[in-house]
Amino acid sequence: MQATAKVFGAIQGHWLSACLGVMLQLKVADALVDHAASSSSHDNAPAGQPAAAKGAANGRGAAADDDDSAGMSIEQIAAACGASSPTATSHLYKVLRVLAQHEMLDELPGRKFIPNAATVQLVQGEAPSLGHMASHLINPPKWDAWKVLPQAVQQGKTAFVLAHGMDVYQYGELPEQAAYGEEFMKAMSFFTRHSLAGGATSLKDAYDWAGARVILDVGGGRGELLSSAMSWAGPQAKGLLLDRQMVIDSIDIPGMFEAKGVAGAAGRLTLMSGDVRQPFPQQAQQAQVDALLMKHFLEVLAPGGSILLLQTLVPEAGDRQHNTCEDGVAPGLFAIEILAQCPGGAWRTLSEWQALFSAAGLRLAGNTSVGCNMNLMVWKAQ
């Protein structure tokens, strides 16, 4: 029965993700947290702390004084989410009920719900959050890509391209998909900040940043990582950030760099628009792209310089002890998300990275676990 249970677990994981997608698209977490924060029963929440967060540390959420009249009724939630017909309300209740069973929120007697620690993280406000990342990973355009994964695997193509006729980056740059593009940027900003939190060793302590004079971040997003690295390196460090024009246009230098103590950031920072996959044609083999990228990295690497690879490592063959990181991230599954959605990208095992860099004449000079799911690999010329 153990093998059967594992198969059923894999099947049902798909359904749970679909239910989470309903919760995210209808902004149920936002409604629950807002309701809890405005509830008069939580007037004694500490100043500056959302009422919903009071009980989140204990996993129970915002209920106070064990009062079962607290919480938000399914009718209230349905009305807030635009699903207020009797049938829609019934459907929504069943979805939230199973999500409560899996601890995404808590259910009280009388078909009422309250937010818990997971619910609070799923709020999609102005600041990048786990809610933005979850929504981005299972939103309808990406869901469409998963539907054609079997064909993509058979044909050696990217599922998202098969589903939409363009890659995920081009899709996010369409004027009518501005919300999708913004969600993507918030998701990546959150994941960078989150991945470097926790763990026994911080990224700041894992490398001697004081000697850095120029730091180039390829695919640097809105600067979450580069701004931190420049602040650690000191006032002599200059930064270069390469990303697509859509991303470059959205970078807030004062809010991201100056706020982290990178004084005079505007004069020390160079923002470059580009695509590291270009000019590689769509039909180029992954090995060809990898070899050319490594060649280009070596061309710009200063004598004695280092290539820092910050990456979550996929477990080696036969290793089932590291399937999941401390924060729940499953590197092997994330590798399939990248395969299905992002042309030219790949999450790899350590041995695969070593083979790739070794073929380019680079050796692994250091490998340190940092944060809650990352490794910092330092590569130098042999």
C-alpha positions as CSV (number, residue, x, y, z in Angstrom):
1,M,0.0,0.0,0.0
2,Q,2.9,2.4,0.5
3,A,3.7,2.5,-3.2
4,T,0.0,3.0,-4.0
5,A,-0.1,5.9,-1.5
6,K,2.8,7.6,-3.1
7,V,1.1,7.5,-6.5
8,F,-2.1,8.9,-5.1
9,G,-0.1,11.6,-3.4
10,A,1.4,12.6,-6.7
11,I,-2.0,12.6,-8.4
12,Q,-3.7,14.6,-5.7
13,G,-0.9,17.2,-5.5
14,H,-2.2,18.5,-8.9
15,W,-5.7,19.0,-7.4
16,L,-4.4,20.8,-4.3
17,S,-2.5,23.2,-6.5
18,A,-5.6,23.9,-8.5
19,C,-7.5,24.7,-5.3
20,L,-4.7,27.0,-4.2
21,G,-5.0,28.7,-7.6
22,V,-8.7,29.4,-6.8
23,M,-7.8,30.9,-3.4
24,L,-5.2,33.1,-5.1
25,Q,-7.1,34.3,-8.1
26,L,-10.1,35.2,-5.9
27,K,-7.8,37.0,-3.4
28,V,-9.4,35.0,-0.5
29,A,-6.3,35.5,1.7
30,D,-6.5,39.2,1.2
31,A,-10.1,39.2,2.2
32,L,-9.6,37.1,5.3
33,V,-6.6,39.1,6.5
34,D,-8.4,42.4,5.9
35,H,-11.5,41.2,7.7
36,A,-9.4,40.0,10.7
37,A,-7.5,43.3,10.9
38,S,-10.7,45.3,11.0
39,S,-12.5,43.1,13.4
40,S,-13.3,44.9,16.7
41,S,-12.4,41.7,18.6
42,H,-8.8,42.3,17.8
43,D,-8.4,45.8,19.1
44,N,-5.8,44.6,21.5
45,A,-3.3,43.6,18.8
46,P,0.1,45.2,19.4
47,A,0.6,48.5,17.6
48,G,1.9,48.2,14.1
49,Q,1.2,44.4,13.9
50,P,-1.6,43.1,11.7
51,A,-4.2,41.5,13.8
52,A,-4.1,38.4,11.6
53,A,-0.5,37.9,12.5
54,K,-1.2,37.7,16.2
55,G,-1.9,34.0,16.2
56,A,0.1,33.2,13.1
57,A,3.2,32.3,15.0
58,N,1.2,29.6,16.7
59,G,-0.3,28.5,13.4
60,R,-3.9,29.3,14.4
61,G,-4.4,32.7,12.8
62,A,-6.5,35.5,14.0
63,A,-9.2,34.0,16.2
64,A,-9.3,35.6,19.6
65,D,-10.6,34.4,23.0
66,D,-11.6,31.0,21.4
67,D,-14.8,32.8,20.2
68,D,-16.4,30.7,17.4
69,S,-18.4,33.7,16.3
70,A,-15.1,35.2,15.0
71,G,-14.0,34.6,11.5
72,M,-15.5,35.3,8.1
73,S,-18.5,33.3,6.9
74,I,-18.4,31.5,3.5
75,E,-21.2,33.9,2.4
76,Q,-19.0,36.9,3.3
77,I,-16.0,35.5,1.5
78,A,-18.0,34.6,-1.6
79,A,-19.5,38.1,-1.7
80,A,-16.0,39.6,-1.4
81,C,-14.7,37.4,-4.2
82,G,-17.6,37.8,-6.7
83,A,-18.9,34.2,-6.2
84,S,-22.1,35.0,-4.4
85,S,-24.6,32.8,-6.1
86,P,-25.8,29.8,-4.0
87,T,-24.0,27.3,-6.3
88,A,-20.8,29.4,-6.4
89,T,-20.8,29.8,-2.7
90,S,-21.2,26.1,-2.3
91,H,-18.3,25.4,-4.7
92,L,-16.1,27.9,-2.9
93,Y,-16.8,26.4,0.4
94,K,-15.7,23.0,-0.7
95,V,-12.5,24.4,-2.1
96,L,-11.7,26.3,1.1
97,R,-12.6,23.4,3.2
98,V,-9.9,21.2,1.6
99,L,-7.4,24.0,1.8
100,A,-8.1,24.3,5.5
101,Q,-7.5,20.6,5.8
102,H,-4.1,21.2,4.2
103,E,-3.4,24.2,6.6
104,M,-3.6,27.0,4.0
105,L,-6.3,28.6,6.3
106,D,-8.4,27.5,9.3
107,E,-12.0,26.5,9.4
108,L,-14.3,27.2,12.3
109,P,-17.7,25.7,13.1
110,G,-20.6,27.2,11.1
111,R,-18.6,27.3,7.8
112,K,-16.5,30.2,8.9
113,F,-12.8,30.7,8.1
114,I,-9.9,32.6,9.7
115,P,-6.4,33.3,8.4
116,N,-3.4,31.4,9.8
117,A,0.3,31.8,9.2
118,A,0.1,30.4,5.7
119,T,-2.8,32.6,4.8
120,V,-0.9,35.8,5.9
121,Q,1.9,34.8,3.5
122,L,-0.5,34.4,0.6
123,V,-1.6,38.0,0.7
124,Q,-0.8,39.8,-2.6
125,G,-0.2,43.4,-1.5
126,E,2.2,46.0,-2.7
127,A,5.3,44.3,-1.2
128,P,6.6,41.1,-2.9
129,S,5.2,38.1,-1.1
130,L,4.9,34.3,-1.3
131,G,1.4,35.1,-2.5
132,H,2.8,36.7,-5.7
133,M,5.2,33.8,-6.2
134,A,2.5,31.1,-5.7
135,S,0.1,32.9,-8.0
136,H,2.8,33.3,-10.6
137,L,3.8,29.6,-10.5
138,I,0.2,28.4,-10.9
139,N,-1.5,31.1,-12.8
140,P,-3.6,30.3,-15.9
141,P,-0.9,30.9,-18.6
142,K,1.5,28.6,-16.8
143,W,-1.2,26.1,-16.1
144,D,-1.8,26.0,-19.9
145,A,1.8,25.1,-20.3
146,W,1.6,22.2,-17.9
147,K,-1.2,20.7,-20.1
148,V,1.2,20.2,-23.0
149,L,4.2,19.0,-21.0
150,P,4.0,15.5,-22.5
151,Q,4.3,16.9,-26.0
152,A,7.0,19.3,-25.0
153,V,9.1,16.4,-23.5
154,Q,8.6,14.3,-26.6
155,Q,9.6,17.1,-28.9
156,G,12.4,18.5,-26.7
157,K,10.7,21.9,-26.6
158,T,9.6,24.4,-23.9
159,A,6.0,23.7,-22.9
160,F,5.1,27.4,-22.4
161,V,6.2,28.1,-26.0
162,L,4.1,25.3,-27.3
163,A,1.1,26.6,-25.4
164,H,1.4,30.3,-26.2
165,G,3.6,30.6,-29.3
166,M,6.1,32.7,-27.4
167,D,8.4,32.3,-24.4
168,V,7.5,33.4,-20.8
169,Y,9.5,36.6,-21.1
170,Q,8.0,37.7,-24.3
171,Y,4.6,37.0,-22.9
172,G,5.2,39.2,-19.9
173,E,6.2,42.1,-22.1
174,L,2.9,42.2,-24.0
175,P,1.0,45.4,-23.2
176,E,-2.1,43.4,-22.3
177,Q,-0.1,41.2,-19.9
178,A,1.3,44.0,-17.8
179,A,-0.2,42.5,-14.6
180,Y,1.4,39.1,-15.5
181,G,4.8,40.8,-15.9
182,E,4.5,42.7,-12.6
183,E,3.5,39.6,-10.8
184,F,6.5,37.8,-12.2
185,M,8.9,40.6,-11.0
186,K,7.4,40.5,-7.5
187,A,7.6,36.7,-7.4
188,M,11.3,36.8,-8.3
189,S,12.1,39.6,-5.8
190,F,10.3,37.6,-3.1
191,F,12.1,34.4,-3.9
192,T,15.6,36.0,-3.9
193,R,15.0,37.6,-0.5
194,H,13.3,34.6,1.0
195,S,15.9,32.1,-0.3
196,L,18.8,34.0,1.3
197,A,17.0,34.2,4.7
198,G,17.5,31.6,7.4
199,G,20.1,28.8,7.2
200,A,23.3,28.3,9.2
201,T,25.3,30.6,6.9
202,S,24.3,33.9,5.3
203,L,25.4,34.9,1.8
204,K,27.1,37.9,3.3
205,D,29.3,35.6,5.4
206,A,29.8,32.9,2.7
207,Y,32.1,35.1,0.5
208,D,34.7,37.8,1.1
209,W,32.9,40.7,-0.6
210,A,35.4,43.3,0.6
211,G,37.7,42.6,-2.2
212,A,35.1,43.0,-4.9
213,R,35.6,46.0,-7.2
214,V,33.0,45.2,-9.9
215,I,29.9,42.9,-9.4
216,L,28.0,41.8,-12.5
217,D,24.5,40.3,-11.9
218,V,23.2,38.5,-15.0
219,G,19.5,38.4,-14.9
220,G,19.5,40.6,-11.8
221,G,15.8,41.5,-11.8
222,R,15.1,44.6,-9.8
223,G,18.4,44.4,-7.9
224,E,17.5,42.5,-4.8
225,L,20.7,40.5,-4.8
226,L,23.1,43.1,-6.4
227,S,22.0,45.8,-4.0
228,S,22.9,43.5,-1.0
229,A,26.2,42.5,-2.6
230,M,27.2,46.1,-3.2
231,S,26.4,47.1,0.3
232,W,28.6,44.3,1.7
233,A,31.4,45.0,-0.7
234,G,31.7,48.7,0.4
235,P,31.9,52.0,-1.3
236,Q,34.6,51.0,-3.9
237,A,32.3,48.4,-5.5
238,K,30.6,49.2,-8.8
239,G,27.6,47.2,-10.0
240,L,26.4,46.1,-13.4
241,L,22.9,44.6,-13.8
242,L,21.8,42.9,-17.0
243,D,18.2,42.1,-17.7
244,R,15.5,42.7,-20.2
245,Q,14.4,46.3,-20.9
246,M,11.0,45.8,-19.2
247,V,12.8,44.9,-16.0
248,I,15.4,47.7,-16.3
249,D,12.7,50.3,-16.6
250,S,11.1,49.1,-13.4
251,I,14.2,49.4,-11.1
252,D,13.9,51.8,-8.2
253,I,17.5,52.8,-7.5
254,P,16.8,54.8,-4.4
255,G,14.2,52.4,-3.0
256,M,16.3,49.3,-3.7
257,F,20.0,50.3,-3.6
258,E,20.2,53.6,-1.5
259,A,17.8,52.1,1.0
260,K,20.3,49.3,1.6
261,G,23.2,51.7,2.2
262,V,24.6,51.8,-1.3
263,A,25.6,55.4,-1.1
264,G,25.8,57.2,-4.5
265,A,24.2,54.2,-6.2
266,A,23.2,56.0,-9.3
267,G,26.8,56.8,-10.1
268,R,28.1,53.4,-9.2
269,L,25.5,51.3,-11.0
270,T,25.2,50.5,-14.7
271,L,21.9,49.0,-15.9
272,M,22.2,47.1,-19.1
273,S,19.3,45.9,-21.3
274,G,19.9,42.5,-22.9
275,D,18.9,38.8,-23.1
276,V,21.6,36.3,-22.2
277,R,20.0,33.8,-24.5
278,Q,20.6,36.0,-27.6
279,P,21.7,35.6,-30.3
280,F,21.0,32.0,-29.8
281,P,18.2,30.7,-32.2
282,Q,15.2,28.8,-30.7
283,Q,16.5,25.6,-32.3
284,A,19.9,25.8,-30.7
285,Q,20.8,22.8,-28.5
286,Q,21.2,23.4,-24.8
287,A,24.8,22.3,-24.9
288,Q,25.6,24.9,-27.6
289,V,24.0,27.7,-25.6
290,D,25.8,26.6,-22.4
291,A,29.2,26.5,-24.1
292,L,28.7,30.0,-25.6
293,L,27.5,31.5,-22.4
294,M,30.6,30.1,-20.6
295,K,32.8,31.5,-23.3
296,H,31.2,35.0,-22.8
297,F,31.6,34.8,-19.1
298,L,35.3,34.0,-19.4
299,E,35.8,36.9,-21.8
300,V,34.6,39.5,-19.2
301,L,36.1,37.8,-16.2
302,A,39.0,39.9,-14.8
303,P,42.3,38.1,-14.0
304,G,41.9,36.4,-10.6
305,G,38.2,37.1,-10.7
306,S,35.5,34.7,-9.7
307,I,32.2,33.5,-11.1
308,L,29.7,33.2,-8.3
309,L,26.8,30.8,-9.0
310,L,24.0,31.1,-6.5
311,Q,21.7,28.2,-7.1
312,T,19.5,25.6,-5.5
313,L,21.1,22.2,-6.2
314,V,19.1,19.3,-7.5
315,P,19.8,16.0,-5.6
316,E,22.2,13.6,-7.3
317,A,20.9,10.3,-8.7
318,G,19.7,8.0,-5.9
319,D,19.7,10.8,-3.2
320,R,16.3,10.9,-1.7
321,Q,17.5,12.5,1.5
322,H,17.6,16.0,0.0
323,N,14.4,16.1,-2.0
324,T,13.1,19.0,0.0
325,C,14.9,22.1,1.4
326,E,14.1,23.4,4.9
327,D,11.5,25.8,3.5
328,G,9.7,23.1,1.5
329,V,11.3,23.9,-1.9
330,A,11.8,20.7,-3.8
331,P,14.7,21.4,-6.2
332,G,13.9,18.5,-8.5
333,L,10.4,19.7,-9.1
334,F,11.5,23.3,-9.5
335,A,13.9,22.0,-12.2
336,I,10.9,20.7,-14.1
337,E,9.1,24.1,-13.7
338,I,12.1,25.7,-15.3
339,L,12.2,23.1,-18.0
340,A,8.5,23.6,-18.8
341,Q,8.4,27.4,-18.5
342,C,11.8,29.0,-19.2
343,P,13.7,28.3,-22.4
344,G,17.4,28.0,-21.9
345,G,17.2,27.7,-18.1
346,A,18.1,24.7,-16.0
347,W,18.5,23.7,-12.4
348,R,21.2,21.1,-12.1
349,T,23.0,18.7,-9.7
350,L,26.4,19.7,-8.4
351,S,28.1,17.1,-10.7
352,E,26.3,18.5,-13.7
353,W,27.5,22.0,-12.8
354,Q,31.0,20.7,-12.4
355,A,31.0,19.1,-15.8
356,L,29.7,22.3,-17.4
357,F,32.3,24.6,-15.8
358,S,35.1,22.1,-16.1
359,A,34.6,21.9,-19.9
360,A,35.0,25.7,-20.0
361,G,38.3,25.6,-18.0
362,L,36.9,26.5,-14.6
363,R,37.3,24.8,-11.3
364,L,35.1,24.7,-8.2
365,A,36.9,26.8,-5.6
366,G,34.2,26.8,-3.0
367,N,30.7,25.5,-2.3
368,T,28.7,26.7,0.7
369,S,25.1,26.2,1.7
370,V,23.5,29.6,2.2
371,G,20.0,30.7,3.3
372,C,17.2,28.2,3.4
373,N,17.6,26.6,-0.1
374,M,20.6,27.9,-1.9
375,N,24.3,27.0,-2.5
376,L,27.0,29.6,-3.3
377,M,29.5,28.0,-5.7
378,V,32.7,29.9,-6.5
379,W,34.4,29.1,-9.8
380,K,37.9,30.2,-10.9
381,A,40.0,29.7,-13.9
382,Q,42.0,26.5,-13.7
